[in-house]
Amino acid sequence: MNFAMKRFTSFALPASLLVMLASCLEPPDFSNVPVISPLPFEHTILSTQDRLGNRVTRDSVVFQTAFQDGDGDLGITADEFAGKGDPRLKGLNNYVVRVLRKTGPGRNDYREVFPTVSYSSFFPILKPDGKRGPIEGTLRFSQTFYDIANTRRKDTLKFQIKILDRALNESNTIETDTVIVFPPVYKP
């Protein structure tokens, strides 16, 4: 199983907009430490050809994570990630993913199989206006696995996810349901 692609899509609706739409409601009182919760994920298996015409199987999982943050300081720019600006943000993976593989028959027989940095990434600033205030929304993280040798090995995986804000506050850690990549019933 090889890592090939990761991609983010984010949807953020500033709480202040919600307040304007429903003026009788008070602004939400979220913690300045981000809080996340899991949402259902999408799992797709595709068979395509590579540049040489060989059949390659791709197994794609898209995770959705709901988030809330009281001061809205979520996300970093590509320049900050590259080291331009705040030195604390250089190379910061603010979306941290641990990949766990089932290693035995027991319910808790999982072990981390890949370095965290390989599957972690960063997501962009979610409040470009820079105004402090509550924010909530959904982050979508796409992870693609390639079965280069077409071995179609069945792996049972689950993922532990947390996010960091610009002040380096860590959210809670969530764990996804299990997903079977390259299940044996798949036929390209």
FIKOL-506535 format. One record per residue: residue in one letter; residue number from 1; x, y, z of N, C-alpha, C in turn. Coordinates in steps of 0.05 Angstrom, whole numbers, plus 32768, in hexadecimal, padded with zeros to 4 digits. Each point is the difference from the previous one (the first is absolute). Last residue first. Example, Ala and Ser with C-alpha at 12.3 -4.5 7.8 and 13.67 -1.06 7.14 Angstrom:
# residues 2
<r "S" 2 <8101 7FD3 808E> <8010 8018 8001> <7FF1 8016 800E>>
<r "A" 1 <8006 7F8D 7FFF> <7FEE 8018 8000> <8012 8018 8000>>
This chain:
# residues 188
<r "P" 188 <7F1C 7F93 7F2C> <8002 8017 7FED> <7FF3 7FFA 7FE6>>
<r "K" 187 <7FE8 7FDB 8064> <800A 7FF6 7FE7> <8001 8017 7FEC>>
<r "Y" 186 <7FF3 7FE8 8073> <8003 8013 7FEA> <800C 7FF3 7FE7>>
<r "V" 185 <7FF3 7FD7 8058> <7FE9 7FFD 7FED> <8003 8013 7FE9>>
<r "P" 184 <803E 7FFE 804B> <8004 7FEA 7FED> <7FE9 7FFD 7FEC>>
<r "P" 183 <801E 8061 802A> <7FF3 7FE8 800A> <8002 7FEA 7FEB>>
<r "F" 182 <802E 805D 8010> <8004 7FEA 7FED> <7FF4 7FE7 8009>>
<r "V" 181 <7FFC 803D 804D> <800A 8009 7FE7> <8008 7FE8 7FEF>>
<r "I" 180 <7FBB 8017 8055> <800F 7FEB 7FF4> <8009 800A 7FE5>>
<r "V" 179 <7FE4 8033 8061> <7FFC 7FFF 7FE3> <8012 7FEA 7FF6>>
<r "T" 178 <7FD3 8026 8066> <8013 7FF1 7FEF> <7FF8 8002 7FE3>>
<r "D" 177 <7FE8 8051 8041> <7FF9 7FE4 7FFE> <8015 7FF2 7FEF>>
<r "T" 176 <8025 8055 8030> <7FEC 7FF9 7FEC> <7FF7 7FE3 8004>>
<r "E" 175 <8025 804A 804A> <8008 7FE8 7FF2> <7FE9 7FF8 7FED>>
<r "I" 174 <802B 805F 8036> <7FE9 7FEF 7FF9> <800B 7FE7 7FF1>>
<r "T" 173 <8026 8052 8049> <8006 7FEC 7FEB> <7FE7 7FEF 7FFB>>
<r "N" 172 <800A 806C 8024> <7FFD 7FE4 8008> <8007 7FEE 7FE9>>
<r "S" 171 <8030 805B 7FF6> <7FE4 7FF7 8005> <8000 7FE5 800E>>
<r "E" 170 <804F 804C 8007> <7FF8 7FE7 7FF3> <7FE3 7FFA 8007>>
<r "N" 169 <803F 805F 7FF6> <7FEE 7FF0 8012> <7FF7 7FE7 7FF1>>
<r "L" 168 <803A 804A 7FDE> <800A 7FE5 8005> <7FF0 7FF1 8016>>
<r "A" 167 <7FEE 8056 7FD3> <800D 8003 801A> <800C 7FE5 8009>>
<r "R" 166 <7FCD 8004 7FB0> <8018 8010 7FFC> <800F 8006 801A>>
<r "D" 165 <7FC7 7FA6 7FFD> <7FFA 801B 7FF7> <801A 8010 7FFE>>
<r "L" 164 <7FEA 7F92 7FF3> <800D 8014 8011> <7FF7 801B 7FF5>>
<r "I" 163 <7FD6 7F93 7FFF> <8009 8018 7FF2> <800D 8013 8014>>
<r "K" 162 <7FEB 7F8D 7FF2> <7FFE 8018 8011> <8009 8018 7FEF>>
<r "I" 161 <7FE7 7F8C 7FF7> <8003 801B 7FF5> <7FFE 8015 8016>>
<r "Q" 160 <800B 7F8E 7FE4> <7FFD 8013 8016> <8008 801C 7FF6>>
<r "F" 159 <7FDD 7F9E 7FCE> <8010 8019 8000> <7FFA 8010 8019>>
<r "K" 158 <7FFC 7F93 7FD4> <7FF1 8016 800C> <8013 8017 8003>>
<r "L" 157 <7FF9 7F9B 7FC4> <800D 8018 800B> <7FEC 8010 800F>>
<r "T" 156 <8016 7F9C 7FCC> <7FEC 800D 8011> <800E 8016 800E>>
<r "D" 155 <8015 7FC8 7FA1> <800A 800C 8019> <7FE9 800E 800E>>
<r "K" 154 <8017 7FB7 7FA9> <7FEC 800B 8011> <800D 800A 8019>>
<r "R" 153 <802A 7FF6 7F9B> <8002 7FF6 801C> <7FEA 800E 8010>>
<r "R" 152 <801B 8000 7F9D> <7FE5 8002 800C> <8000 7FF4 801C>>
<r "T" 151 <8046 800B 7FB7> <7FFE 7FEA 8013> <7FE5 7FFF 800D>>
<r "N" 150 <802E 803B 7FB9> <7FE7 7FF3 7FFE> <7FFE 7FE7 8011>>
<r "A" 149 <8047 8044 7FFD> <8005 7FE5 7FF6> <7FE7 7FF0 7FFB>>
<r "I" 148 <7FFA 805A 8022> <8012 8001 7FE8> <8003 7FE4 7FF4>>
<r "D" 147 <7FB8 8032 803A> <8009 7FE4 8001> <8011 7FFC 7FE7>>
<r "Y" 146 <7FE5 805D 803C> <8003 7FF2 7FE6> <8009 7FE4 8005>>
<r "F" 145 <7FC8 8054 8038> <8013 7FEA 8001> <8001 7FF3 7FE5>>
<r "T" 144 <7FDD 8064 802E> <7FFF 7FEC 7FEB> <8017 7FEC 8003>>
<r "Q" 143 <7FC2 8052 8038> <8018 7FEF 8001> <7FFD 7FEA 7FEB>>
<r "S" 142 <7FD2 8066 8022> <8000 7FE9 7FED> <801B 7FF2 8002>>
<r "F" 141 <7FBE 8045 803F> <801C 7FF7 7FFB> <7FFF 7FE7 7FEE>>
<r "R" 140 <7FBF 8058 8027> <8000 7FE8 7FF1> <801D 7FFA 7FF8>>
<r "L" 139 <7FC7 803F 804E> <8018 7FFB 7FF0> <7FFD 7FE5 7FF2>>
<r "T" 138 <7FB6 804B 802C> <8008 7FE5 7FFA> <801A 8000 7FF0>>
<r "G" 137 <7FD0 8049 804C> <7FFC 7FF6 7FE5> <800A 7FE4 7FFE>>
<r "E" 136 <7FFF 8064 8040> <7FFB 7FE3 8000> <7FFC 7FF8 7FE3>>
<r "I" 135 <8022 8059 8047> <7FFD 7FF4 7FE6> <7FFA 7FE2 8003>>
<r "P" 134 <800B 8067 803C> <7FFA 7FE4 7FFD> <7FFC 7FF7 7FE3>>
<r "G" 133 <8041 8052 8015> <7FE5 7FFA 8006> <7FFA 7FE3 7FFB>>
<r "R" 132 <804B 8054 7FE1> <7FFC 7FEC 8015> <7FE2 7FFC 8005>>
<r "K" 131 <802F 8020 7FA2> <7FF1 8009 8017> <7FFC 7FE9 8014>>
<r "G" 130 <802A 7FFE 7FA5> <8011 8002 8018> <7FF1 800A 8019>>
<r "D" 129 <7FE6 7FE9 7F9F> <7FFF 801C 8009> <8010 8005 8019>>
<r "P" 128 <7FF5 7FA7 7FD8> <8014 8012 7FF2> <7FFF 801D 8009>>
<r "K" 127 <7FE6 7F9F 8029> <7FF4 801B 8002> <8014 8014 7FF4>>
<r "L" 126 <8017 7FA5 7FFE> <7FE3 7FFE 7FFC> <7FF1 801A 8003>>
<r "I" 125 <8068 7FDB 7FE0> <7FF2 8012 8013> <7FE2 7FFF 7FF9>>
<r "P" 124 <8033 7FA9 7FDF> <8003 801D 7FFE> <7FF0 800F 8015>>
<r "F" 123 <802D 7F9D 800E> <7FE9 800B 7FF2> <8003 801F 8001>>
<r "F" 122 <8048 7FA6 8004> <7FF6 8019 800C> <7FE8 8009 7FEF>>
<r "S" 121 <802A 7F99 801C> <8002 8016 7FEC> <7FF8 801A 800E>>
<r "S" 120 <8019 7F8B 800E> <7FF8 801A 800A> <8003 8015 7FEB>>
<r "Y" 119 <801D 7FA5 7FF7> <7FE4 8004 7FFB> <7FF4 801A 800A>>
<r "S" 118 <805D 7FE7 800A> <7FF9 7FF8 7FE4> <7FE3 8005 7FFA>>
<r "V" 117 <8027 800D 8058> <8005 8016 7FEE> <7FF8 7FF9 7FE3>>
<r "T" 116 <7FFC 7FBF 8047> <7FEB 8014 8001> <8004 8015 7FEB>>
<r "P" 115 <8025 7F9D 7FF0> <8008 8018 8010> <7FEA 8015 7FFE>>
<r "F" 114 <7FE3 7F9B 7FF8> <800D 8013 7FF0> <8009 8018 8011>>
<r "V" 113 <7FD1 7FB5 8024> <8011 7FF3 7FEC> <800F 8014 7FEF>>
<r "E" 112 <7FCB 7FEB 8066> <8007 8015 7FED> <8014 7FF5 7FEC>>
<r "R" 111 <7FB9 7FBF 8031> <801B 800C 8004> <8004 8015 7FEB>>
<r "Y" 110 <7FAE 7FBB 8033> <8008 8013 7FEB> <801B 800B 8007>>
<r "D" 109 <7FB5 7FC0 802C> <801A 7FF8 7FF4> <8006 8012 7FE8>>
<r "N" 108 <7FB0 7FFB 803E> <8014 8016 8003> <801B 7FF9 7FF5>>
<r "R" 107 <7FB5 7FC2 7FFD> <7FF4 801A 7FFA> <8014 8017 8000>>
<r "G" 106 <8023 7F9B 7FEA> <7FF3 800F 8015> <7FF6 801B 7FF8>>
<r "P" 105 <8034 7FC0 7FC9> <7FE2 7FFC 8000> <7FF2 8010 8016>>
<r "G" 104 <805D 8024 7FD1> <7FF7 7FE7 800C> <7FE2 7FFF 8001>>
<r "T" 103 <8030 804B 7FDC> <8016 7FEC 8000> <7FF9 7FE6 800C>>
<r "K" 102 <7FDA 8064 7FCF> <7FF8 7FE9 8011> <8016 7FEB 7FFD>>
<r "R" 101 <8016 8069 7FF4> <7FF9 7FE8 7FF1> <7FF8 7FEA 8014>>
<r "L" 100 <8008 8074 7FFB> <8002 7FE8 8010> <7FF6 7FE8 7FF0>>
<r "V" 99 <8024 806E 7FF7> <7FF3 7FE9 7FF2> <8006 7FE7 8010>>
<r "R" 98 <7FFA 8070 8015> <800E 7FE7 8006> <7FF1 7FEA 7FF2>>
<r "V" 97 <8005 8072 7FF4> <7FF3 7FE6 7FFC> <8013 7FE9 8007>>
<r "V" 96 <7FED 8074 8006> <8012 7FEA 8007> <7FF1 7FE6 7FFF>>
<r "Y" 95 <8001 806C 7FE1> <7FED 7FE9 7FFE> <8011 7FE7 8004>>
<r "N" 94 <802D 8050 7FFF> <7FEA 8007 8013> <7FE9 7FEC 7FFE>>
<r "N" 93 <806D 8007 7FEC> <7FE9 7FF0 7FF7> <7FEA 8005 8014>>
<r "L" 92 <805B 803D 7FE9> <7FEB 7FF6 8013> <7FEA 7FF1 7FF2>>
<r "G" 91 <8054 8030 7FDF> <7FFD 7FE3 7FFF> <7FEB 7FF5 8012>>
<r "K" 90 <8013 8060 8018> <8010 7FF3 7FEA> <7FFE 7FE2 8003>>
<r "L" 89 <7FDB 8042 803E> <7FEE 7FF3 7FED> <800F 7FF2 7FE9>>
<r "R" 88 <8029 8035 8047> <7FF3 7FE9 800D> <7FEF 7FF0 7FEC>>
<r "P" 87 <802D 8053 7FE8> <8011 7FE8 8000> <7FF3 7FE8 800D>>
<r "D" 86 <7FD2 8055 7FCC> <8002 7FF6 801B> <8011 7FE6 8000>>
<r "G" 85 <800D 802C 7FA6> <7FEE 800A 8015> <8006 7FF4 801B>>
<r "K" 84 <801A 7FCB 7FAC> <7FFE 801D 7FFD> <7FEB 800B 8014>>
<r "G" 83 <8015 7FA1 7FF0> <8013 800E 8011> <8001 801E 7FFD>>
<r "A" 82 <7FC6 7FB7 7FD8> <801A 8000 7FF4> <8015 800F 8011>>
<r "F" 81 <7FA5 7FFF 8019> <8009 7FE5 8002> <801C 7FFD 7FF5>>
<r "E" 80 <7FD6 8053 7FF8> <8007 7FFB 801C> <800A 7FE3 8003>>
<r "D" 79 <7FE0 8018 7FAB> <8019 800F 8006> <8009 7FFB 801D>>
<r "A" 78 <7FAD 7FDD 7FE4> <8016 7FF1 7FF4> <801B 800D 8005>>
<r "T" 77 <7FB3 8013 8047> <8004 8005 7FE4> <8017 7FEE 7FF6>>
<r "I" 76 <7FB9 7FE9 8053> <8019 800F 7FFA> <8002 8003 7FE2>>
<r "G" 75 <7FB0 7FE5 8055> <800C 7FFF 7FE5> <8019 8011 7FFE>>
<r "L" 74 <7FB4 8016 804B> <8006 7FE6 7FF4> <800C 8004 7FE4>>
<r "D" 73 <7FD9 803A 8050> <801C 8001 7FF6> <8009 7FE5 7FF5>>
<r "G" 72 <7FAA 8023 802E> <8001 7FFE 7FE3> <801C 8000 7FF5>>
<r "D" 71 <7FD7 8001 805D> <800D 8018 7FF6> <8005 7FFF 7FE2>>
<r "G" 70 <7FD3 7FB7 802F> <7FF6 8019 800C> <800C 8019 7FF5>>
<r "D" 69 <7FEB 7F9D 7FD2> <8017 800E 800C> <7FF6 801C 8009>>
<r "Q" 68 <7FE1 7F96 7FD3> <7FF8 8019 800D> <8019 800C 800D>>
<r "F" 67 <7FE4 7FAB 7FB1> <8011 800F 8013> <7FF1 8018 800B>>
<r "A" 66 <7FF7 7F98 7FC7> <7FF3 8019 8008> <8013 800E 8014>>
<r "T" 65 <8018 7FB9 7FAF> <8003 8006 801C> <7FF2 801A 8006>>
<r "Q" 64 <800D 7FAB 7FB2> <7FF3 801A 8006> <8002 8003 801E>>
<r "F" 63 <8036 7FC2 7FAF> <7FF7 8004 801B> <7FF3 801C 8003>>
<r "V" 62 <8016 7FB6 7FAD> <7FFD 801D 8006> <7FF4 8002 801C>>
<r "V" 61 <8038 7FB3 7FBF> <7FF0 8005 8018> <7FFF 801E 8004>>
<r "S" 60 <801C 7FB3 7FAD> <7FFF 801B 800A> <7FED 8002 8018>>
<r "D" 59 <803E 7FBC 7FBC> <7FEC 7FFE 8015> <8000 801B 800F>>
<r "R" 58 <8023 7FD1 7F9C> <8001 8016 8013> <7FEA 7FFC 8014>>
<r "T" 57 <803B 7FC3 7FB2> <7FE9 8003 8011> <8005 8016 8014>>
<r "V" 56 <8026 7FE7 7F98> <8007 8008 801B> <7FE6 8004 8010>>
<r "R" 55 <802C 7FD5 7F9C> <7FE8 8004 8010> <8009 8006 801D>>
<r "N" 54 <803C 8019 7FA7> <7FFB 7FEB 8014> <7FE7 8007 8010>>
<r "G" 53 <802C 8037 7FBB> <7FEA 7FEF 7FF8> <7FFA 7FE9 8013>>
<r "L" 52 <8040 804B 8007> <800B 7FEA 7FF0> <7FEA 7FED 7FF6>>
<r "R" 51 <7FEF 804B 803C> <800C 800B 7FE7> <800A 7FEA 7FED>>
<r "D" 50 <7FB4 7FDF 8042> <8016 8013 8005> <800B 8009 7FE4>>
<r "Q" 49 <7F98 7FE0 8018> <8019 7FF9 7FF4> <8015 8015 8006>>
<r "T" 48 <7FA8 7FDD 803E> <8008 8012 7FEA> <801A 7FF6 7FF3>>
<r "S" 47 <7FAA 7FEB 804D> <8015 7FF3 7FF1> <8006 8012 7FE7>>
<r "L" 46 <7FD1 800E 806A> <8001 8005 7FE3> <8016 7FF0 7FF3>>
<r "I" 45 <7FC0 8010 8061> <8015 7FF0 7FF3> <7FFE 8004 7FE2>>
<r "T" 44 <7FDE 8037 8061> <7FFC 7FFA 7FE4> <8018 7FF0 7FF6>>
<r "H" 43 <7FCA 802E 805C> <8014 7FED 7FF9> <7FFA 7FF7 7FE3>>
<r "E" 42 <7FE7 8052 8052> <7FFB 7FF4 7FE5> <8017 7FED 7FF9>>
<r "F" 41 <7FD7 8022 8066> <8014 8003 7FEB> <7FF7 7FF3 7FE7>>
<r "P" 40 <7FCE 8032 805C> <8003 7FE9 7FEF> <8016 8005 7FEA>>
<r "L" 39 <800F 8036 8057> <7FE9 7FFE 7FF0> <8003 7FE8 7FEE>>
<r "P" 38 <802F 8026 8064> <7FFF 7FF2 7FE6> <7FE5 8002 7FF3>>
<r "S" 37 <802E 804C 8040> <7FF0 7FE8 8003> <7FFF 7FF3 7FE4>>
<r "I" 36 <803B 8053 803F> <7FF7 7FF3 7FE8> <7FEF 7FE8 8006>>
<r "V" 35 <802B 8064 802A> <7FF3 7FE7 8006> <7FF6 7FF4 7FE6>>
<r "P" 34 <804E 8051 8024> <7FEE 7FF3 7FED> <7FF4 7FE6 800A>>
<r "V" 33 <801B 8054 803C> <800E 7FE8 7FF8> <7FEC 7FF1 7FED>>
<r "N" 32 <7FE2 804D 8028> <8015 8008 7FEE> <8012 7FE9 7FF8>>
<r "S" 31 <7F95 7FF5 801A> <801B 8002 800C> <8014 800A 7FEB>>
<r "F" 30 <7F98 801B 7FF8> <8012 7FEA 7FFB> <801A 8005 800F>>
<r "D" 29 <7F9A 8027 7FFA> <8016 8003 8012> <8012 7FE8 7FFE>>
<r "P" 28 <7FB7 8036 7FBA> <8007 7FE8 800E> <8019 8006 8012>>
<r "P" 27 <7FB8 804D 7FE9> <8017 7FF3 7FF3> <8008 7FE7 8011>>
<r "E" 26 <7F9A 801D 8004> <801A 800A 8009> <8016 7FF2 7FF2>>
<r "L" 25 <7F99 8012 7FD9> <8012 7FED 800D> <801A 800E 8009>>
<r "C" 24 <7FB8 8029 7FCD> <7FF7 7FFB 801B> <8012 7FED 800F>>
<r "S" 23 <800B 801A 7FA3> <8008 8015 8013> <7FF7 7FFB 801C>>
<r "A" 22 <8017 7FC9 7FA7> <7FEC 7FFB 8016> <8007 8013 8017>>
<r "L" 21 <8032 8009 7FB3> <7FE9 7FF3 7FF4> <7FEA 7FFB 8014>>
<r "M" 20 <8053 8025 801C> <7FF1 8013 7FEF> <7FE7 7FF4 7FF4>>
<r "V" 19 <8039 7FC7 8032> <7FF2 8013 8011> <7FF1 8015 7FF0>>
<r "L" 18 <8036 7FC2 7FD3> <7FE8 7FF3 800B> <7FF0 8013 8011>>
<r "L" 17 <8052 801E 7FE0> <7FEC 7FFF 7FEB> <7FE7 7FF2 8009>>
<r "S" 16 <8049 8001 803A> <7FF4 801B 7FFE> <7FEC 8002 7FEA>>
<r "A" 15 <8034 7FB1 800E> <7FE9 8002 8012> <7FF3 801C 7FFE>>
<r "P" 14 <8036 7FD4 7FAE> <8005 800F 8018> <7FE6 8003 8010>>
<r "L" 13 <801B 7FB1 7FBF> <7FEC 8015 8001> <8004 800F 8019>>
<r "A" 12 <8038 7FB8 7FBB> <7FFE 800E 8019> <7FEB 8016 7FFE>>
<r "F" 11 <8030 7FA5 7FCC> <7FE8 8010 8000> <7FFE 800D 801C>>
<r "S" 10 <8050 7FCB 7FBD> <7FF5 8009 801A> <7FE7 8011 7FFB>>
<r "T" 9 <8048 7FB2 7FD4> <7FEB 8012 7FF9> <7FF5 8009 801B>>
<r "F" 8 <8060 7FCA 7FDD> <7FED 800C 8012> <7FEB 8010 7FF2>>
<r "R" 7 <804A 7FA8 7FED> <7FF5 8019 7FF8> <7FEB 8009 8014>>
<r "K" 6 <8054 7FB3 7FE1> <7FEE 8009 8015> <7FF7 801C 7FF8>>
<r "M" 5 <8035 7FA1 7FD4> <7FF4 801A 7FFE> <7FF1 8007 8019>>
<r "A" 4 <8038 7FB0 7FF4> <8002 800D 7FE7> <7FF6 801D 8001>>
<r "F" 3 <8026 7FA0 8039> <7FF3 801A 8002> <8003 800E 7FE6>>
<r "N" 2 <8000 7F94 800A> <8010 8017 7FFE> <7FEF 8019 8002>>
<r "M" 1 <8005 7F8E 8012> <7FEF 8017 8000> <8012 8018 8000>>
